[in-house]
Amino acid sequence: MTQSMRAPLLFAFVAALFLLEGLTDAWIFSGSWNTSLSILNMALVSAVMALGVNLQWGFAGLFNVGVMGFVALGGLATVLIAMPPSPGAWAAGGYQILLGLVLGAATIVAAILAYTRLPKGRRRTAVMLAVLVGGFFLYRWVFDAGVNAVESINPAVTGNLGGLNPCGDYRACGWMTIISWPVGGLLAAGAAWIIGKTALGLRSDYLAIATLGIAEIVIAVLKNEDWLSRGVKNVIGLPRPVPYEVDLQNDPGFVERAASLGLEPTLASTLYVKFGYALLFTIVLVLILWLAQKALASPWGRMMRAIRDNEVAAEAMGKDVKARHLQIFILGSAVCGLAGAMMTTLDGQLTPGTYQPLRFTFLVWVMMIVGGSGNNYGAVLGGFLVWWLWVQVEPLGAWLADLITTGMAEDNAFRIRIMDAVAHMRLFTMGVVMLLMLRFAPRGLLPER
């Protein structure tokens, strides 16, 4: 079967899975459009993440295992843009925190200038140490006082600076949440620039270690800096770019239209909201996919693939390999940050404790490998297919366990062991999928042309 025929058939197969989830109440399908739309929304976000990783690995061969750090920065952007300022926080210590951050940055700049401007010797070492030690204590003195002042203001509800939403009723300004999506991309891009300037000169395995370590640092900051993101206390009640269910249920016109379709107002409002998210996420996915395809077919895309295949030959032809690697690393990270902001919007809350490597790094890599590294359509296909499997494999495992242990007593040791193993079916299945793909289809379901 040619690839031109395989792609539409595979996408049709994935579409059929989501339709069966909504229409059929049999086997692992719930017969619920509510469940189908829930899976679809996260699949759309996952497809955007997979596109970002595909830009880095499929286009340039950059092994980035710090995906969750950029996703988390995107989620942070949603809080910083869409939430209102916490009452009294800025006056109490917000400006002091900013001053402390400026002093910290100035200390680093002064140390760099001392290193580059002074001649090598004991004097340069002494000046650098004096600048770093003195600047550190000054930074901590100013910064810590501001942090303590901010975190002491109503910590049960806020205890952080909040965001930039100017509306009195911030929930009514859902459009601010959409603005936070590209801002999340910019935050991730800025972090990628800093990481890339220091780590992209490393060999691929060292680059993977560096990106993983920096991602863990980002997560640690989000978990512990309450003044910024409330840490593990989470930020809840993020405004939505779609209506609230309770508002729809109180709208007589909506209730009447739902009744005409034979739907309960509660179910109809839930479906309406989830369909609204699906529409917004689809627009973003299509736009990024279109841009990625244009980039892939351009001279720039051909140059990136030439660098990926043979860096030495590309550099001999006059290409600045390190600069191009930095460029594609920033672009891919920005896409992951955008996806992180979308996911936080969908969840309606920022929960730093949920940013686990399995979900935001390993799983995204599985999506790209299954779909086809270097193929943008393959990355999208992998995002839909793997996320559907990730959600459905646990009920499938429960069905298989019931089938295997049919007729056994409830207290049978083998039955108890099999039923306990159902909770781990997701990890087991992802491992099996990876092994099968690498053995029988190492280039993915939709290989790069």
Residue, then its C-alpha position, 0 to 999 in steps of 0.5 A: m500500500t502506498q503512503s498516499m493511500r495509507a495516510p487517509l485510511l489510518f486517519a479514517f481508522v482513528a476517526a472511527l475509534f472516536l465515533l465508536e466511542g460516542l455511538t457504541d456501548a459495547w466492549i471498551f466503548s462507552g457509548s458516550w459522546n461526553t467521553s469521546l469529546s474528552i479523549l478528543n480534546m486531550a488528543l488534540v493537545s497531544a498532537v500539538m506536543a508531538l508536532g513540537v517534538n517532531l520539529q526538533w527530532g524529525f527535522a534536526g535530530l535533537f534529542n530533547v527529553g525535557v518536554m515537560g519543562f516547556v509544557a509546564l512553562g506554557g501552563l504557568a503563562t496561563v496563570l500569569i496572563a489570565m488570572p487577576p492580580s492578587p489583592g494587595a500582593w504587588a503593594a506588599g512585596g511584588y515590586q521588591i521581588l522584581l527588584g530582587l530578580v533584577l539584582g540577581a541578573a545584574t550580579i550574573v552580568a557583572a561577574i561575566l563582565a569581570y571575567t571577560r574584561l579583567p586579565k587572567g590572574r588572582r585579581r580577576t578571581a577575587v573580583m568575580l568571587a566578591v561580585l558573586v558572593g556579595g550580589f547573592f546575599l544582596y539578591r536574597w536579602v531583597f528577594d526573600a523579604g518580598v516573597n515572604a510579604v506576598e506569600s503571607i497575604n491570604p495564603a489559603v486562597t492566593g498567596n501569590l502575585g496573580g496575573l494580568n487580567p484587568c477585568g473586574d469579573y475575570r471569569a468573564c474575560g475568557w479571551m485573556t486565556i487565549i492570549s496566554w497560549p502564544v505567551g506560553g509559547l514565548l515563555a518556552a521559547g525564551a527558556a529554550w534559548i537559554i538552554g540551547k545557548t549552553a547545551l546544544g554544543l553537547r553530544s546528543d546523549y549529553l543534550a538529553i541529560a541536560t534537557l531532562g535536568i533543566a526540565e526538573i529544575v523548572i518543575a521544582v521551581l513551580k512546586n516550591e515558589d508559591w509567590l509565582s504559581r502557589g506551588v503544590k497548593n495549585v491555582i484553580g478557577l482559571p477563566r475559560p474561552v468557552p461558556y460555563e455549563v451553569d450559565l448555559q443551563n440557566d439560559p432558556g434559549f439553550v435549554e429549549r434547543a437542548a430539549s428539541l434535540g432530546l438532550e438533558p440541559t446538563l448533558a447538553s451544556t457539557l457537550y457544548v463546552k467540550f465541543g467548543y474546546a475541540l473547535l479551538f484546539t483544532i484551529v490551533l492544530v491545523l494552523i501549526l500543522w500547515l506552518a510545519q508543512k510549509a517549513l518542511a517543504s521550504p529550502w529551510g526545511r531541506m537544509m535542516r534535514a541535510i544537517r540532521d543527516n550529515e552535520v559535517a557535510a552541511e557545515a562544509m557547505g557553509k551552514d551554521v549548524k549550531a545556529r540552526h539547531l538553536q533555531i529549531f530547538i526554540l521553535g519546537s519548544a515554543v510549540c510544546g509551551l503552546a500545547g501546555a497552555m492549552m492543556t492547562t486551559l482545558d483542565g481549568q487549573l495549574t497543578p505542578g505536581t502532575y507534570q510527570p516525565l511519563r506523561f509529558t516526555f515519554l508518552v509524547w515520544v511514543m506518539m511521534i515514534v508510532g506516527g512516524s518521525g520526520n512526518n508531520y502528519g505521522a506526529v498528528l496521527g500518533g498523538f490521536l492514536v496513542w492518547w486514545l490507547w492510553v485512555q482505553v487500555e485500562p478498561l480493555g485490561a479490565w475486560l480481559a481480566d474478567l474474561i480470563t478469570t470467568g468462573m473463578a471465585e472472588d477470593n481466588a489468588f490468581r483472580i486477585r493478582i490479575m485484577d490488581a495488575v489492571a492498574h498497570m496495564r497502561l505502562f505495560t501496553m506502552g512498552v509493548v507498543m514501543l517494542l513492536m513498532l521498533r521491531f516491525a515498523p521502525r519508521g512509524l505508521l507514516p514514514e518520512r518521505 
